[in-house]
Amino acid sequence: MTHAGIELGGTKTVVAIGTPEGDVTEEHRYPTTTPEETMATAVEWLRKRGEPAAIGIASFGPVAISPAHPDYGHMLDTPKPGWSGGPILAPLAAAFPDAKLALDTDVNAAALAEAHEGGAAAGMDDVVYITIGTGLGAGILTGGRLVHGVMHPECGHFKPVRAPGDEAFPGVCPFHGDCLEGLASGPAIEKRWGKPAAELPPGHAAWDVQAWYLAHAVLALTAVVSPRRVIVGGGVSQAEGLHGGITRILRKTAAGYFPQIDADPEFVCPPKLGQQAGIRGALLLS
C-alpha cells in the first residue's frame, strides 16, 4: 500500500505518492481552481496508482484542522475566492474510505520537512517556516511538535510596525488591510509597486520594505516561540539578497537580546528543499 501526500496551495496543488519518511516517488502539479475540481483531480490521479494506506494533506488556510472544530476538514473564511467553506477531507474520505487521513497547514508541513534530513533545519526541534506568495503564513515546530490551537497559527494577520515611508499604503488583505499579509504578500508587492515581485530588480526599494516587514515578523515569532532557526520560503523569498536584508534589520531591531539571532549566521535562511518542502511535509504527515 502506498502513502500519498497533497499540498494544497493558493495557486498550485501538488499530489504525490511516496514514503512516510517524506521521499517522493511520483508527483503531479496543477493549478488550484475550485475546491471541487481541485480535489477531484487529486482523487483521479491517486486512483490510477492504487488505494493509498494514508494521505497527508498540507493545505493553505485558514482551514479547520482540529477534529473538535465544527467545520473540521473544511476551509474557513479565506481571501481566496470560492474556497470559503470548501470541503477538503470529505472527497478523499469518500474516494478512499480505508485510508488514514491527516490534515495540517502547508506551512506546518514545510516546517516539518525542513527539520528532517536534508532540510535547512535538519535535526532541530524548534523551527519556524515563513512562506511568502499569494498569502503569507508561518508554520511552527516547537519541542518537536507542530503548533495547533483552536485553529492554527495565523502569523500573516498580525499588525506589524510600519516601514518608514510606507505609512500611506492601505494594504490588500480583505479582512484587515494592513496586516503582515496585506503589506508583504505577493499581491501586496504588486499593488504597491505596479509590478509583480518577479519583475522587480535587485536593489529596488521594494526589497528594503519587504525586509523590514519580514524582520519584524521574525522578531515577533522569536519573542513568542524562541526558534533555533527561521526559514523564509515561497516564491517572493527567491529575490536576491532578501534573506540578508531581513537579517540586517532583525539584528539591529533585536538589539542583542536574543542570542540565537547573532550566534547563528543562518538563523534566517532559505529552504533547502525548495519547492519540495510542502509535498514532502505532506508525506511526513501521512
WOLIN-V669957 format. One record per residue. RES is the residue in three letters. SS is DSSP state (h for helix, s for strand, l for the rest). OMEGA is omega as a letter, one per 20 degrees, with the letter a starting at -180 (999 if undefined). NEAR is the number of other C-alpha atoms within 12 Angstrom. Layout:
res: <RES RES>
ss: <SS SS>
omega: <OMEGA OMEGA>
near: <NEAR NEAR>
//
This chain:
res: <MET THR HIS ALA GLY ILE GLU LEU GLY GLY THR LYS THR VAL VAL ALA ILE GLY THR PRO GLU GLY ASP VAL THR GLU GLU HIS ARG TYR PRO THR THR THR PRO GLU GLU THR MET ALA THR ALA VAL GLU TRP LEU ARG LYS ARG GLY GLU PRO ALA ALA ILE GLY ILE ALA SER PHE GLY PRO VAL ALA ILE SER PRO ALA HIS PRO ASP TYR GLY HIS MET LEU ASP THR PRO LYS PRO GLY TRP SER GLY GLY PRO ILE LEU ALA PRO LEU ALA ALA ALA PHE PRO ASP ALA LYS LEU ALA LEU ASP THR ASP VAL ASN ALA ALA ALA LEU ALA GLU ALA HIS GLU GLY GLY ALA ALA ALA GLY MET ASP ASP VAL VAL TYR ILE THR ILE GLY THR GLY LEU GLY ALA GLY ILE LEU THR GLY GLY ARG LEU VAL HIS GLY VAL MET HIS PRO GLU CYS GLY HIS PHE LYS PRO VAL ARG ALA PRO GLY ASP GLU ALA PHE PRO GLY VAL CYS PRO PHE HIS GLY ASP CYS LEU GLU GLY LEU ALA SER GLY PRO ALA ILE GLU LYS ARG TRP GLY LYS PRO ALA ALA GLU LEU PRO PRO GLY HIS ALA ALA TRP ASP VAL GLN ALA TRP TYR LEU ALA HIS ALA VAL LEU ALA LEU THR ALA VAL VAL SER PRO ARG ARG VAL ILE VAL GLY GLY GLY VAL SER GLN ALA GLU GLY LEU HIS GLY GLY ILE THR ARG ILE LEU ARG LYS THR ALA ALA GLY TYR PHE PRO GLN ILE ASP ALA ASP PRO GLU PHE VAL CYS PRO PRO LYS LEU GLY GLN GLN ALA GLY ILE ARG GLY ALA LEU LEU LEU SER>
ss: <l s s s s s s s l l l s s s s s s s l l l l l s s s s s s s s l l l h h h h h h h h h h h h h l l l l s s s s s s s s l l l s l l l l l l l l l l s s l l l l l l l l l l l s l h h h h h h h l l l l s s s s s s h h h h h h h h h l l l l l l l l l l l l s s s s s s l l l s s s s s s s l l s s l s l l l s l l h h h l l l l l l l l l l l l l l l s l l l s l l h h h h h l h h h h h h h h l l l h h h l l l l l h h h h h h h h h h h h h h h h h h h h h l l l s s s s s l h h h h l l l h h h h h h h h h h h h h l l l l h h h h h l l l l s s l l l l h h h h h h h h h h h h l>
omega: <a r a r r r a a a a a r r r a r a a r r r r a r a a r r a a r a r r a a a a r r r a a a a a a a r a r r a r r a r a r a j a a a r r r a a r a r r r r a a r a a r a r a a r r a a r r r r a a a a a r a r a r r r a r r r r r a a r r a r a a r a r a a a a r r r r r r r r r a a r a r a a a a r a r r r r r r r a r a r a a r a r r r a a a a a a a a a r a a a r a r r a a r r r r r a r a a r r r a a a r a r a r a a a r r a r r a a r r r r r a r r r a a r a r a r a r a a a a a a r a r a a r r r a a a r a r a a r r a a a a a a a a r r r r a r r r a r a r a a a r r r r r r a 999>
near: <18 27 38 50 55 55 51 45 44 37 24 28 36 42 45 46 40 33 28 29 25 37 30 29 21 25 25 26 24 24 21 30 22 26 30 21 21 33 37 26 29 39 33 20 28 34 20 13 22 19 25 33 27 34 46 46 47 48 49 50 44 41 41 36 37 23 20 12 17 16 24 25 34 32 37 28 20 25 28 27 18 20 30 23 27 32 29 44 40 24 24 37 23 16 24 24 17 15 25 24 35 36 44 51 48 55 53 49 48 54 56 51 48 47 42 30 21 22 31 33 37 23 21 28 27 34 46 52 55 50 49 44 36 35 41 46 45 47 48 47 39 28 19 23 20 33 31 24 17 18 27 31 35 34 36 41 31 29 25 31 23 28 27 15 13 24 15 13 23 22 30 28 30 21 19 19 24 30 32 46 40 39 47 52 41 39 31 36 38 25 21 29 25 15 17 22 34 23 17 22 18 17 16 21 22 36 34 30 33 44 41 36 42 52 41 34 45 47 39 28 38 31 18 17 26 26 35 38 43 49 49 47 41 36 28 36 37 28 32 22 23 36 34 28 30 38 39 27 30 33 30 19 24 25 14 14 17 26 19 25 34 23 16 18 18 23 38 43 36 39 40 27 33 27 28 37 46 50 54 50 53 49 46 43 39 35>
//
